[in-house]
């Protein structure tokens, strides 16, 4: 799909640097990985797993260099009969540098996803829904639920230690998405995401899928990592985009598996209805302009409220009428590109065993009215306020 969205969007587009040679190299790599995954799927999966482990090796490199340089320094000072001071100084410099970088890595903590926190006291129905679905899938806990002003619904993992072994799970819900979907549709798309991360029968693919959003975090905050963290930032500046490109075929399989997870709580027609509406709403909103960044704050806030949330009202009215047929035809006419992480709607429907598309057009209320209630206006204002500050 030809559209631009945020890095934490539900569509998981890759963040390619705005450099011509980077785009060409990553495009070349992505197209060949796609053909390689189709011709030799097992060999491709093995290569993708090895590439995923390279990120762990990059974080462990400097702690290992501390041990190696310490051993070399000891050997140069006490083992050899003649002390070569140039060797001693070289080993000492390497040891000090490796210790500094290792210290920065040890204390590095990625930032949690930004957004307005939805507490259990203020939003009991939403928290109960999440807990019920987590109980069904026996999935990992959700530590926090936040709302943003983007069209997204995702479960983001933020490492709590230097190595991404234990993570804080943040459920990110976009106001536009929960406004566009009916309660049953929202329950369905939430189930596919929570079920996807339960990793009951696709643990390897989902592990690599999670790393797609974890590795860029080590580069995103490299400017705030402090002196000595720069080598790690430089490494992930190159490694993270390459990993995201190489694992696009894996991510597509994991997205198809997420649709199957949703079928444990909903029938195939309800799942097809939810993902079709979700993709249709996203395509509609992605083609609309957003507030211009260099406008005055008061005008940007007004533009955000009137333009963005006004479009949602127009979109929902269109779903009730005849416009949805035109929007659906537009979605189906777009061919799947090499950098599309989410498979095409036709491929997802085929995976569910359908050739026809079903959209419920008689939903009287949105999921936001049920699960956010009277706090909708306050959340809109806070989302608009963050948009003004950004």
C-alpha positions as CSV (number, residue, x, y, z in Angstrom):
1,X,0.0,0.0,0.0
2,X,1.3,3.5,-0.9
3,X,0.7,5.5,2.3
4,X,2.8,7.0,5.1
5,X,2.1,6.4,8.8
6,X,3.9,6.4,12.1
7,X,6.5,3.8,13.2
8,X,4.1,2.4,15.8
9,X,1.2,2.1,13.4
10,X,-0.8,-1.1,13.1
11,X,0.6,-1.5,9.6
12,X,4.2,-1.7,10.7
13,X,5.8,0.1,7.8
14,X,9.6,0.2,7.8
15,X,11.5,3.4,8.7
16,X,13.9,3.9,5.8
17,X,16.3,6.8,6.1
18,X,15.8,9.6,3.6
19,X,19.0,8.8,1.7
20,X,18.9,7.7,-1.9
21,X,21.4,4.9,-1.6
22,X,19.8,3.6,1.5
23,X,16.4,3.3,-0.2
24,X,17.9,1.6,-3.2
25,X,19.9,-0.9,-1.2
26,X,17.0,-1.7,1.2
27,X,14.6,-2.0,-1.8
28,X,17.0,-4.4,-3.6
29,X,17.4,-6.4,-0.4
30,X,13.7,-6.5,0.3
31,X,12.7,-7.7,-3.2
32,X,15.3,-10.5,-3.1
33,X,14.3,-11.6,0.4
34,X,10.7,-11.8,-0.7
35,X,11.6,-14.1,-3.6
36,X,14.1,-16.1,-1.4
37,X,11.4,-16.7,1.2
38,X,9.0,-18.0,-1.5
39,X,11.5,-20.3,-3.1
40,X,13.3,-21.6,0.0
41,X,11.2,-20.8,3.1
42,X,13.2,-22.9,5.6
43,X,16.5,-21.5,4.5
44,X,15.1,-18.0,4.6
45,X,13.7,-18.5,8.1
46,X,17.0,-19.8,9.4
47,X,18.8,-16.7,7.9
48,X,16.2,-14.4,9.5
49,X,16.7,-16.0,12.9
50,X,20.5,-15.6,12.7
51,X,20.1,-12.0,11.7
52,X,17.8,-11.4,14.7
53,X,20.5,-12.8,17.0
54,X,23.0,-10.3,15.6
55,X,21.2,-7.5,17.6
56,X,21.9,-9.4,20.8
57,X,25.6,-9.9,19.7
58,X,25.8,-6.1,19.1
59,X,24.8,-5.4,22.6
60,X,27.1,-8.1,24.1
61,X,30.1,-7.1,22.0
62,X,31.5,-4.4,24.2
63,X,31.1,-6.4,27.5
64,X,33.0,-9.2,25.8
65,X,35.7,-6.8,24.7
66,X,36.1,-5.8,28.4
67,X,37.0,-9.4,29.3
68,X,39.2,-9.8,26.2
69,X,41.1,-6.6,26.8
70,X,41.5,-7.2,30.5
71,X,43.0,-10.6,29.7
72,X,45.3,-9.1,27.1
73,X,46.4,-6.4,29.6
74,X,47.1,-8.9,32.3
75,X,49.1,-11.0,29.8
76,X,51.1,-8.1,28.6
77,X,52.0,-7.0,32.1
78,X,52.5,-10.2,34.1
79,X,52.9,-13.1,31.7
80,X,55.4,-12.0,29.1
81,X,59.0,-11.6,30.2
82,X,59.4,-8.3,28.4
83,X,56.8,-5.6,28.8
84,X,55.8,-4.0,25.5
85,X,54.4,-0.7,26.6
86,X,52.7,0.0,23.3
87,X,50.8,-3.2,23.7
88,X,49.9,-2.3,27.3
89,X,48.6,1.1,26.3
90,X,46.6,-0.4,23.4
91,X,45.0,-3.0,25.6
92,X,44.3,-0.4,28.3
93,X,42.7,2.0,25.9
94,X,40.5,-0.8,24.5
95,X,39.5,-1.9,28.0
96,X,38.6,1.7,29.1
97,X,36.6,2.4,26.0
98,X,34.8,-1.0,26.2
99,X,34.0,-0.4,29.9
100,X,32.5,3.1,29.1
101,X,30.3,1.7,26.3
102,X,29.3,-1.3,28.4
103,X,28.4,1.1,31.3
104,X,26.1,3.1,29.0
105,X,24.5,0.0,27.6
106,X,23.8,-1.3,31.1
107,X,22.0,1.8,32.2
108,X,20.2,2.4,28.9
109,X,16.4,2.2,29.1
110,X,14.2,2.9,26.1
111,X,11.3,5.3,26.7
112,X,7.8,4.0,27.1
113,X,5.3,4.8,24.3
114,X,3.8,8.3,24.6
115,X,0.1,8.8,25.1
116,X,-2.6,9.5,27.6
117,X,-2.9,6.6,30.2
118,X,-6.2,4.9,30.5
119,X,-6.5,3.9,34.1
120,X,-8.7,1.1,35.3
121,X,-10.8,3.3,37.6
122,X,-11.7,5.6,34.8
123,X,-12.2,3.0,32.1
124,X,-13.3,-0.3,33.8
125,X,-15.1,-1.7,30.7
126,X,-12.0,-1.4,28.6
127,X,-9.7,-3.0,31.2
128,X,-12.2,-5.8,31.8
129,X,-12.3,-6.5,28.0
130,X,-8.5,-6.7,27.9
131,X,-8.3,-8.9,30.9
132,X,-11.0,-11.3,29.6
133,X,-9.2,-11.7,26.3
134,X,-5.8,-12.1,27.9
135,X,-7.3,-14.9,30.1
136,X,-8.6,-16.7,27.0
137,X,-5.3,-16.6,25.2
138,X,-3.2,-17.1,28.3
139,X,-1.2,-14.2,27.0
140,X,1.3,-12.0,28.7
141,X,0.0,-9.2,30.9
142,X,-0.7,-5.7,29.7
143,X,1.1,-3.3,32.1
144,X,-0.4,-0.1,30.7
145,X,-3.0,1.1,28.2
146,X,-2.5,4.4,26.5
147,X,-4.4,6.3,23.8
148,X,-2.9,8.3,21.0
149,X,-4.1,10.4,18.1
150,X,-3.0,7.9,15.4
151,X,-4.9,5.2,13.6
152,X,-3.4,2.3,15.5
153,X,-3.9,-0.6,17.8
154,X,-0.8,-2.3,18.9
155,X,0.9,-4.1,21.8
156,X,4.4,-2.5,22.2
157,X,7.2,-4.1,24.2
158,X,9.7,-1.9,25.8
159,X,12.8,-3.6,27.3
160,X,13.3,-3.1,31.0
161,X,17.0,-4.1,30.9
162,X,19.8,-3.6,28.5
163,X,19.0,-6.8,26.7
164,X,15.5,-7.2,25.4
165,X,14.6,-10.3,27.4
166,X,12.0,-8.8,29.8
167,X,9.7,-6.1,28.6
168,X,7.0,-3.7,29.7
169,X,3.9,-4.4,27.6
170,X,1.9,-1.3,26.6
171,X,-1.4,-1.5,24.7
172,X,-1.6,1.5,22.4
173,X,-5.1,2.4,21.1
174,X,-5.6,5.2,18.6
175,X,-8.6,7.4,19.1
176,X,-9.4,7.4,15.3
177,X,-9.5,3.6,15.3
178,X,-11.7,3.2,18.3
179,X,-14.0,5.9,16.9
180,X,-14.3,4.2,13.5
181,X,-15.0,0.7,14.6
182,X,-18.1,-0.7,16.2
183,X,-17.8,-2.4,19.6
184,X,-17.8,-5.9,18.1
185,X,-15.2,-4.9,15.5
186,X,-13.0,-3.3,18.1
187,X,-13.2,-6.5,20.2
188,X,-12.2,-8.5,17.2
189,X,-9.1,-6.4,16.2
190,X,-8.1,-6.3,19.9
191,X,-8.4,-10.1,20.0
192,X,-6.2,-10.6,17.0
193,X,-3.4,-8.5,18.5
194,X,-3.5,-10.0,22.0
195,X,-3.8,-13.5,20.5
196,X,-0.9,-12.9,18.2
197,X,1.4,-12.1,21.1
198,X,0.4,-15.1,23.0
199,X,2.7,-17.1,20.7
200,X,1.0,-20.4,21.2
201,X,1.7,-21.8,17.7
202,X,3.7,-19.1,16.0
203,X,6.3,-18.3,18.8
204,X,9.3,-18.1,16.5
205,X,7.7,-15.8,13.9
206,X,6.2,-13.6,16.7
207,X,9.6,-13.4,18.4
208,X,11.1,-12.0,15.2
209,X,8.0,-9.8,14.7
210,X,8.5,-8.3,18.2
211,X,12.2,-7.6,17.5
212,X,11.1,-5.4,14.5
213,X,9.8,-2.8,16.9
214,X,12.4,-3.5,19.7
215,X,15.7,-2.9,17.8
216,X,14.8,0.6,16.5
217,X,14.3,1.7,20.1
218,X,18.1,1.3,20.7
219,X,18.7,3.8,17.9
220,X,15.7,6.2,18.4
221,X,17.1,7.5,21.7
222,X,20.8,7.3,20.8
223,X,21.0,11.1,21.1
224,X,19.9,10.9,24.8
225,X,22.1,7.9,25.6
226,X,25.0,10.0,26.9
227,X,28.6,10.0,25.9
228,X,29.9,6.6,25.1
229,X,26.6,5.2,23.8
230,X,27.3,6.4,20.2
231,X,28.8,3.2,18.9
232,X,25.6,1.3,19.8
233,X,23.5,4.0,18.2
234,X,25.6,3.8,15.0
235,X,25.3,0.0,14.9
236,X,21.5,0.0,15.2
237,X,21.1,2.9,12.8
238,X,22.3,0.4,10.1
239,X,21.2,-2.9,11.6
240,X,17.5,-2.0,12.5
241,X,16.4,-1.0,9.0
242,X,18.1,-4.0,7.5
243,X,16.5,-6.3,9.9
244,X,13.0,-4.8,9.3
245,X,13.4,-5.2,5.6
246,X,14.7,-8.8,5.8
247,X,11.9,-9.9,8.1
248,X,9.0,-8.5,6.1
249,X,7.9,-12.0,4.8
250,X,8.0,-13.2,8.5
251,X,5.9,-10.3,9.6
252,X,3.3,-11.0,6.9
253,X,2.9,-14.6,8.1
254,X,2.5,-13.4,11.7
255,X,-0.2,-10.9,10.6
256,X,-2.1,-13.8,8.9
257,X,-1.6,-15.8,12.1
258,X,-3.2,-12.9,14.1
259,X,-6.4,-13.2,12.0
260,X,-6.5,-16.9,12.9
261,X,-6.2,-16.1,16.6
262,X,-9.2,-13.8,16.4
263,X,-11.2,-16.7,15.0
264,X,-11.0,-18.3,18.4
265,X,-13.4,-15.7,19.8
266,X,-15.2,-14.7,16.6
267,X,-16.4,-16.5,13.5
268,X,-14.7,-16.0,10.2
269,X,-17.3,-13.6,8.9
270,X,-16.9,-11.3,11.9
271,X,-13.1,-11.3,11.5
272,X,-13.4,-10.5,7.8
273,X,-15.8,-7.7,8.6
274,X,-13.5,-6.2,11.2
275,X,-10.3,-6.3,9.2
276,X,-12.0,-5.0,6.1
277,X,-13.5,-2.1,7.9
278,X,-10.2,-1.4,9.7
279,X,-8.2,-1.4,6.4
280,X,-10.9,0.7,4.7
281,X,-10.9,3.4,7.4
282,X,-7.1,3.5,7.5
283,X,-6.9,4.0,3.7
284,X,-9.5,6.8,3.9
285,X,-7.8,8.6,6.8
286,X,-4.3,8.1,5.4
287,X,-5.3,10.0,2.2
288,X,-6.5,13.1,4.2
289,X,-4.2,16.0,5.1
290,X,-3.2,16.6,8.7
291,X,-2.6,20.0,10.4
292,X,0.4,21.9,9.0
293,X,3.3,21.8,11.6
294,X,4.4,25.4,11.2
295,X,1.0,26.9,11.9
296,X,0.3,28.7,15.2
297,X,-0.7,26.4,18.1
298,X,-4.2,27.6,18.4
299,X,-4.9,27.1,14.7
300,X,-3.3,23.7,14.7
301,X,-5.4,22.6,17.6
302,X,-8.6,23.8,15.9
303,X,-7.5,22.1,12.7
304,X,-6.8,18.9,14.5
305,X,-10.3,18.8,16.1
306,X,-12.2,19.9,13.0
307,X,-10.3,18.2,10.3
308,X,-9.3,14.9,11.9
309,X,-12.2,14.0,14.1
310,X,-14.5,15.6,11.5
311,X,-13.2,13.1,9.0
312,X,-14.1,10.3,11.3
313,X,-17.7,11.4,11.5
314,X,-17.8,11.6,7.7
315,X,-16.2,8.2,7.4
316,X,-18.7,6.6,9.7
317,X,-21.6,8.1,7.7
318,X,-20.0,6.9,4.6
319,X,-19.9,3.3,5.9
320,X,-23.6,3.6,6.5
321,X,-24.3,4.6,2.9
322,X,-23.0,3.8,-0.6
323,X,-19.5,5.2,-0.3
324,X,-18.1,2.1,1.3
325,X,-18.4,0.2,-1.9
326,X,-16.2,2.7,-3.7
327,X,-13.7,2.7,-0.9
328,X,-13.6,-1.1,-0.8
329,X,-13.0,-1.2,-4.6
330,X,-10.1,1.2,-4.1
331,X,-8.5,-1.0,-1.5
332,X,-8.9,-4.1,-3.6
333,X,-7.3,-2.4,-6.6
334,X,-4.1,-1.7,-4.8
335,X,-1.4,-4.4,-5.4
336,X,0.7,-5.7,-2.6
337,X,4.1,-4.1,-2.6
338,X,7.4,-5.5,-1.3
339,X,7.4,-3.2,1.7
340,X,3.8,-3.9,2.8
341,X,4.1,-5.7,6.2
342,X,0.3,-6.3,6.4
343,X,-0.8,-8.6,3.5
344,X,-3.3,-7.4,1.0
345,X,-7.0,-7.7,1.9
346,X,-7.5,-10.3,-0.8
347,X,-4.8,-12.5,0.7
348,X,-6.1,-12.1,4.2
349,X,-9.6,-13.0,3.0
350,X,-8.3,-16.1,1.2
351,X,-6.5,-17.1,4.4
352,X,-9.8,-17.0,6.2
353,X,-11.5,-19.1,3.5
354,X,-13.5,-16.2,1.8
355,X,-13.7,-14.8,-1.7
356,X,-16.5,-12.2,-0.9
357,X,-16.2,-9.3,1.4
358,X,-18.6,-8.5,4.2
359,X,-19.1,-5.1,6.0
360,X,-21.7,-4.5,8.6
361,X,-23.2,-1.0,7.9
362,X,-25.8,-0.8,10.6
363,X,-23.7,-0.2,13.6
364,X,-25.4,2.6,15.6
365,X,-22.5,3.5,17.9
366,X,-18.8,3.4,17.9
367,X,-16.6,1.5,20.3
368,X,-15.4,4.8,21.7
369,X,-18.9,5.5,23.1
370,X,-18.9,2.1,24.9
371,X,-15.3,1.8,26.2
372,X,-14.3,5.5,26.6
373,X,-17.7,7.0,27.5
374,X,-17.9,10.5,28.8
375,X,-14.1,10.9,28.7
376,X,-13.9,11.1,24.9
377,X,-13.9,14.9,24.8
378,X,-11.1,15.1,27.4
379,X,-9.0,12.5,25.5
380,X,-9.6,14.5,22.3
381,X,-8.3,17.6,23.9
382,X,-5.2,15.9,25.3
383,X,-4.5,14.3,21.9
384,X,-4.8,17.7,20.3
385,X,-2.6,19.2,22.9
386,X,0.2,16.7,22.2
387,X,-0.2,17.3,18.5
388,X,0.3,21.1,19.2
389,X,3.4,20.4,21.2
390,X,4.9,18.1,18.6
